[in-house]
Amino acid sequence: MVRLCEAPALLRTSFLRGRGRARWHAAPAVFTQPLFSDTPSLPLPPQLLDRFATMERPSASAPYEYVETTSQEMTIEVLGQRLLTGRQAIAEAALLSSYVLHQKTEKYAEAKICNGLSGERSLASMPQLRNVLDEGYVRFPFRFSSAFSLSTTLTTLQVNSCLHDSQQGSHSHSHSHSQSHTRSLSLSLTFSYLLLYCRYAALDEMIAYTAGVEKRLNVCLSTGTLPDADLVDAISVAKIKCIEVAVERTHKLRLEVGSYALMHDTGFELVDMLLCCKFAEGDSRILQQKLTRDRLFALKKQGTMGAIMAALPVLGGADAEEARAALSLGRTLGAAKGKEALSEAMDLNWKEVYGLADAVAARHIRDGEKLSFVEGPVVERLVRGATEFDASWKEKL
């Protein structure tokens, strides 16, 4: 980019024609010298962002023309796949920013001394802050997916223990029953403790879900295939819910640390980035409306009888509540005739529209594969926000 800035203007305004307009129209604002020229005789430098497209001219006097260099046409689906990677990256950025902010704040709270009824104690030991941290993230060495696997193993051990004790002879029934009860109680408490963390560790749950979605997207990127509709929705859910959880947990944390949340170099001066994430690479509200629209399309294909059967708890199972929400909203919006009536119906039922999107998101999070990021454990490495502008930044490139 720097080399291009120093070079003379090389490209014609015809570069803005056709599909090139969408990806090049903002370029003049980036470079310090005019990027486009009306002089057709200047040579085109080789390998100028030409992986997918380049500029060619039939003859020396003819103007440059936009030419695609790949066998696969740059359709909206192909370009949209680049958008999906951006959504995934933004979801992870928001999630991990909130996570490391919790780490940094907890470290501060452990050293901050407060006055309690029984004497001095750390801010981190205060029950209200401890609850916020416990609900935010798990602070022992295994990830959410590992905790879930371990809790499942303990449940199996508990069942096997009970079966083993039930097979003991009647001559030691009383002693065996006592041991069985103690062992069962111990395993039940451990299981409940792990489930409590798995349930309330909101950031860890979303990290595990997002890592699973990332794995599916990586397969598409490495094989050159297009993501299917389910993966597109899963990425939308990650983008919506990661930011939603990050904003919620950060706000609750801010409320419990007093003026520390107003100080520089605490990480809280950077939290406006979460608001930017909410509308970058697809506004979260628009993505929620898309989830609802696609769910209603699926309802239409399902048919009335199929939708009613899916809404029954006995037949629909865990998805029955979502099916009932879709059926109810579908009947309401289906009665509206014309665009104006439909728009009014959506305005009146906006809570149900976003409620159905939340139900779809909950299903994806519940059923999605839970993994850990390949980078390993999250570490705190926040860099303080800048308080002044470096006017000589160009000379330092």
C-alpha positions in Angstrom: 0.0 0.0 0.0 2.8 2.4 0.8 4.6 1.6 -2.4 1.4 2.3 -4.3 1.0 5.6 -2.5 4.4 6.7 -3.6 3.8 5.7 -7.3 2.1 7.9 -9.8 -1.6 7.5 -10.6 -1.9 4.3 -12.5 -5.5 3.3 -13.0 -8.4 4.8 -14.9 -11.8 5.7 -13.6 -13.2 2.9 -15.7 -12.0 0.7 -12.9 -15.2 1.7 -11.0 -17.4 0.0 -13.6 -19.4 -3.1 -12.9 -18.6 -5.3 -10.0 -15.4 -3.3 -9.3 -17.5 -0.5 -7.9 -18.5 -2.3 -4.8 -14.9 -3.0 -3.7 -13.0 -0.1 -5.0 -15.1 3.0 -4.7 -13.6 3.9 -1.3 -10.0 3.6 -2.4 -9.3 7.4 -3.1 -10.0 8.2 0.5 -7.2 5.8 1.6 -4.3 6.9 -0.5 -2.5 10.2 -0.2 -2.1 10.7 -4.0 -4.8 10.3 -6.7 -5.3 6.7 -7.4 -7.3 7.1 -10.6 -6.1 8.8 -13.8 -7.6 9.8 -17.1 -4.3 9.0 -18.9 -4.8 5.7 -20.7 -1.1 5.3 -21.6 0.3 4.6 -18.2 1.3 0.9 -17.6 -0.5 -1.3 -15.1 1.8 -2.6 -12.4 1.9 -6.5 -12.2 0.2 -8.4 -9.4 -1.9 -5.4 -8.2 -4.5 -7.2 -6.0 -5.1 -9.5 -8.9 -5.9 -12.7 -7.1 -9.6 -12.5 -8.1 -9.6 -9.7 -10.7 -7.3 -7.5 -12.7 -7.4 -4.7 -15.3 -6.7 -5.4 -19.0 -7.0 -3.5 -22.2 -7.5 -5.0 -25.7 -4.9 -2.6 -27.2 -2.4 0.0 -26.2 -4.9 2.9 -27.0 -7.9 1.2 -25.4 -9.0 1.9 -21.9 -8.5 -0.7 -19.1 -11.4 -3.2 -18.6 -12.3 -5.1 -15.5 -11.5 -8.9 -15.9 -12.0 -11.7 -13.4 -9.0 -14.0 -13.1 -10.7 -17.0 -11.4 -12.7 -19.8 -13.0 -15.4 -19.2 -10.3 -17.5 -16.2 -11.0 -17.5 -13.6 -8.2 -21.2 -14.0 -7.3 -22.9 -12.6 -4.3 -22.5 -16.0 -2.6 -18.7 -16.0 -3.1 -18.4 -12.4 -1.9 -20.7 -13.2 1.0 -18.4 -15.9 2.2 -15.8 -13.2 2.9 -18.5 -11.3 4.8 -19.1 -14.5 6.9 -15.5 -14.6 8.0 -15.8 -11.0 9.1 -18.8 -11.8 11.2 -17.0 -14.7 12.8 -14.0 -12.5 13.5 -16.1 -9.7 15.0 -18.0 -12.2 17.2 -14.7 -13.6 18.6 -13.2 -10.2 19.1 -16.1 -8.9 21.2 -16.2 -12.1 23.2 -12.5 -12.3 24.0 -12.4 -8.5 24.7 -15.0 -9.0 27.4 -13.2 -12.1 28.7 -9.8 -10.5 29.1 -11.5 -7.5 30.7 -12.9 -9.8 33.3 -9.4 -11.2 33.9 -7.8 -7.8 34.2 -10.6 -6.5 36.6 -10.4 -9.6 38.8 -6.7 -9.2 39.2 -7.3 -5.6 40.3 -10.1 -6.6 42.6 -7.9 -9.2 44.4 -5.4 -6.5 45.3 -8.0 -3.8 46.1 -8.7 -3.7 49.9 -12.2 -2.7 51.2 -13.7 -2.4 54.6 -16.0 -5.2 55.6 -18.0 -5.8 58.8 -15.3 -8.2 60.1 -12.4 -6.1 59.0 -10.4 -5.5 55.8 -11.1 -7.8 52.8 -10.4 -7.7 49.1 -12.9 -6.4 46.6 -12.8 -9.7 44.8 -14.2 -11.4 47.9 -17.4 -9.3 48.0 -20.3 -11.6 47.1 -21.8 -9.3 44.5 -18.6 -9.1 42.5 -17.8 -12.7 43.0 -21.3 -13.6 41.6 -20.7 -11.5 38.5 -17.3 -13.1 37.9 -18.7 -16.6 38.5 -21.5 -16.0 36.0 -19.0 -14.6 33.5 -16.3 -17.1 33.1 -14.8 -20.3 34.6 -11.5 -19.8 36.3 -10.1 -23.3 36.5 -7.9 -25.1 34.0 -10.3 -26.8 31.7 -12.7 -25.4 29.1 -16.5 -25.5 29.0 -16.4 -28.6 26.7 -14.1 -30.4 29.1 -16.3 -29.5 32.1 -19.4 -30.8 30.3 -17.6 -34.1 29.4 -16.4 -34.5 33.0 -19.8 -33.8 34.5 -21.2 -36.4 32.1 -18.6 -38.9 33.2 -19.4 -38.3 36.9 -23.1 -38.9 36.2 -22.2 -42.2 34.6 -20.0 -43.1 37.6 -22.9 -42.2 39.9 -25.3 -44.5 38.0 -22.8 -47.3 38.0 -22.2 -46.9 41.7 -25.9 -47.1 42.5 -26.2 -50.2 40.3 -23.2 -51.9 41.9 -24.6 -51.2 45.4 -28.0 -52.5 44.5 -26.4 -55.9 43.6 -24.7 -56.3 47.0 -26.0 -59.1 49.3 -28.6 -58.5 51.9 -26.2 -59.4 54.8 -24.4 -56.1 54.3 -27.5 -54.1 53.2 -27.3 -51.4 55.9 -23.6 -50.7 55.6 -23.7 -50.8 51.8 -26.7 -48.5 51.7 -24.9 -46.0 53.9 -21.8 -46.1 51.7 -23.9 -45.9 48.6 -25.8 -42.9 49.9 -22.6 -41.0 50.8 -20.9 -41.8 47.5 -24.0 -40.8 45.6 -24.4 -37.6 47.5 -20.8 -36.7 46.9 -21.0 -37.3 43.2 -24.4 -35.5 43.0 -22.9 -32.4 44.6 -19.9 -32.5 42.3 -22.1 -32.9 39.3 -24.4 -30.1 40.4 -21.4 -27.8 41.0 -20.1 -28.4 37.5 -23.5 -27.9 35.9 -23.7 -24.7 37.8 -20.5 -23.4 36.2 -21.5 -24.8 32.8 -24.8 -23.0 33.0 -23.7 -19.7 34.4 -20.3 -19.3 32.7 -21.8 -17.2 29.9 -18.5 -16.2 28.2 -17.1 -19.7 28.3 -20.3 -21.1 26.8 -20.2 -18.7 23.9 -16.5 -19.3 23.4 -17.1 -23.1 23.2 -20.0 -22.5 20.7 -18.1 -20.0 18.5 -15.0 -22.3 18.4 -17.3 -25.1 17.1 -18.7 -22.7 14.4 -15.2 -21.6 13.5 -14.2 -25.3 12.8 -17.1 -25.7 10.4 -16.3 -22.5 8.6 -12.6 -23.5 8.3 -13.6 -26.6 6.5 -15.4 -24.5 3.9 -12.5 -22.1 3.5 -9.9 -24.9 3.2 -12.0 -26.8 0.6 -13.3 -23.9 -1.3 -16.9 -24.9 -0.7 -19.8 -22.5 0.1 -21.3 -22.6 3.6 -24.7 -24.2 3.8 -27.8 -22.4 5.1 -27.4 -23.9 8.6 -23.8 -22.7 8.9 -24.7 -19.2 7.7 -27.4 -19.1 10.4 -24.9 -20.5 13.0 -22.4 -17.7 12.1 -25.2 -15.1 12.5 -26.1 -16.5 15.9 -22.4 -16.3 16.9 -22.3 -12.7 15.8 -25.5 -11.7 17.6 -25.1 -13.6 20.8 -21.4 -13.2 21.4 -21.8 -9.4 21.3 -25.0 -9.6 23.3 -23.3 -11.6 26.0 -20.1 -9.5 25.9 -22.1 -6.3 26.4 -24.3 -7.7 29.2 -21.4 -9.2 31.1 -19.2 -6.1 30.7 -22.0 -3.8 31.9 -22.6 -6.0 35.0 -18.9 -6.0 35.8 -18.7 -2.2 35.4 -21.5 -1.7 38.0 -19.6 -3.5 40.7 -16.1 -2.0 40.6 -16.9 1.7 41.3 -14.7 4.4 39.9 -12.2 1.9 38.6 -14.5 1.5 35.6 -13.9 5.2 34.8 -10.1 5.2 34.9 -7.7 5.0 32.0 -5.8 1.8 31.2 -8.4 -0.4 32.9 -9.8 -1.8 29.7 -13.2 -0.1 30.3 -12.2 2.8 28.1 -12.3 0.4 25.2 -15.7 -1.1 25.7 -17.3 1.2 23.0 -15.8 -1.2 20.6 -18.5 -3.6 21.6 -21.1 -1.2 20.3 -19.2 -1.0 17.0 -19.3 -4.7 16.8 -23.0 -4.7 17.1 -23.6 -3.1 13.8 -20.4 -4.0 11.9 -20.5 -6.8 9.2 -24.3 -6.9 9.4 -26.4 -5.2 12.1 -27.5 -7.6 14.8 -31.1 -6.6 14.5 -31.1 -7.2 10.8 -29.5 -10.6 11.3 -32.2 -11.4 13.9 -34.9 -10.5 11.4 -33.2 -12.8 8.8 -33.3 -15.7 11.3 -37.0 -15.1 11.9 -37.7 -14.8 8.1 -35.9 -18.1 7.4 -37.6 -19.8 10.2 -41.0 -18.7 8.9 -40.1 -19.9 5.4 -39.2 -23.3 6.9 -42.6 -23.2 8.7 -44.4 -22.7 5.4 -42.6 -25.6 3.8 -43.4 -27.7 6.8 -47.1 -27.3 6.3 -49.9 -26.7 8.9 -50.1 -30.3 10.2 -46.3 -30.7 10.4 -46.0 -27.4 12.3 -48.7 -28.4 14.8 -47.1 -31.7 15.4 -43.7 -30.1 16.0 -45.3 -27.7 18.5 -46.4 -30.5 20.7 -43.9 -31.1 23.6 -44.3 -34.9 23.2 -43.3 -34.8 19.6 -41.3 -31.6 19.2 -39.0 -32.2 22.2 -36.6 -29.4 23.0 -37.7 -27.5 19.9 -41.4 -27.5 20.7 -41.3 -24.0 22.2 -39.5 -22.6 19.1 -42.1 -24.4 16.9 -45.0 -22.8 18.9 -43.4 -19.4 18.6 -43.0 -19.8 14.9 -46.5 -21.1 14.4 -48.0 -18.2 16.4 -46.1 -15.5 14.6 -46.7 -17.1 11.3 -50.5 -17.1 11.8 -50.3 -13.4 12.9 -48.2 -12.2 10.0 -50.0 -14.5 7.5 -53.2 -12.6 8.1 -51.6 -9.4 6.9 -52.3 -8.7 3.2 -50.0 -6.3 1.4 -46.7 -4.7 2.3 -48.2 -2.0 4.4 -50.3 -4.4 6.4 -47.3 -6.7 6.9 -45.1 -3.8 8.0 -47.7 -2.7 10.5 -48.1 -6.3 11.8 -44.3 -6.6 12.3 -44.2 -3.3 14.1 -47.0 -4.4 16.5 -45.4 -7.8 17.0 -41.8 -6.8 17.1 -41.2 -8.5 20.4 -42.4 -11.8 18.9 -40.2 -11.3 15.8 -37.1 -11.0 17.9 -38.3 -13.6 20.4 -38.4 -16.2 17.6 -34.9 -15.2 16.5 -33.8 -15.7 20.1 -35.4 -19.2 20.1 -33.6 -20.1 16.9 -30.3 -18.8 18.4 -30.9 -20.9 21.6 -31.3 -24.0 19.5 -28.0 -23.4 17.6 -26.2 -22.8 20.9 -27.7 -25.8 22.5 -27.1 -28.3 19.7 -23.8 -26.8 18.3 -20.5 -28.6 18.8 -18.6 -27.2 21.8 -14.8 -26.8 21.3 -11.9 -24.7 22.4 -10.0 -22.2 20.2 -6.8 -23.6 18.6 -4.9 -20.7 20.0 -5.2 -22.1 23.5 -6.2 -20.4 26.8 -7.2 -16.8 26.8 -4.6 -14.5 28.2 -5.0 -10.8 29.3 -3.1 -8.5 27.0 -5.2 -5.4 26.7 -3.4 -2.4 25.3 -4.4 1.0 26.7 -6.5 3.3 24.6 -4.8 6.2 22.9 -5.4 9.7 24.3 -3.7 11.7 21.7 -3.2 11.7 17.9 0.3 11.2 16.4 0.5 13.7 13.7 3.7 12.2 12.3 2.4 8.7 11.9 3.1 8.7 8.2 6.9 9.3 8.6 7.0 6.2 10.9 5.8 3.8 8.3 
